[in-house]
């Protein structure tokens, strides 16, 4: 089962965070919200439930320490 761990404001931010998570060995999928095909709306970041806690820690560290 997949769990939403973050909603990025746009695809660029989502791709950056996805790269960080994948670099740590996590599986990540992205799902756009709202505007279809334009890549401008918010993007849900999903990971397997078993990896959610680790994903939260990585995302929080990235957003706090940039």
C-alpha positions in Angstrom: 0.0 0.0 0.0 1.3 3.5 -0.9 1.1 6.4 1.4 1.3 10.2 0.7 4.2 11.6 2.6 4.4 15.1 1.1 2.5 17.4 -1.3 4.9 19.4 -3.3 3.8 22.8 -4.7 5.0 21.8 -8.2 6.7 19.1 -10.3 10.1 20.7 -10.0 10.1 20.5 -6.1 8.6 17.0 -6.3 11.4 15.8 -8.6 14.1 17.2 -6.4 12.7 15.5 -3.3 12.1 12.3 -5.2 15.8 12.2 -6.2 16.8 12.6 -2.5 14.5 9.8 -1.4 15.6 7.5 -4.2 19.2 8.2 -3.4 18.5 6.8 0.1 17.0 3.6 -1.5 13.3 4.4 -1.2 10.7 3.7 -3.8 8.8 6.9 -4.8 6.0 7.7 -7.1 4.5 11.0 -8.0 0.9 11.9 -8.7 -0.3 15.3 -10.0 -3.3 16.9 -8.4 -5.7 19.0 -10.3 -4.2 20.5 -13.5 -3.7 17.7 -15.9 -0.7 17.5 -18.2 0.7 21.0 -17.5 2.9 20.0 -14.6 2.1 23.2 -12.8 -0.2 22.1 -10.0 0.6 20.4 -6.7 2.1 16.9 -6.7 1.6 14.1 -4.2 4.7 12.1 -3.3 3.9 8.5 -2.3 6.1 5.8 -0.8 5.3 2.3 0.4 3.8 2.4 3.9 6.8 0.6 5.3 9.1 3.4 4.1 6.9 6.4 5.2 8.6 7.2 8.5 12.1 7.2 6.8 10.7 9.4 4.0 9.3 11.9 6.5 12.7 12.2 8.2 14.5 12.8 4.9 12.0 15.3 3.6 11.9 17.2 6.9 15.7 17.3 7.0 15.9 18.5 3.4 13.3 21.3 4.0 14.8 22.5 7.3 18.5 22.4 6.2 17.9 23.1 2.5 
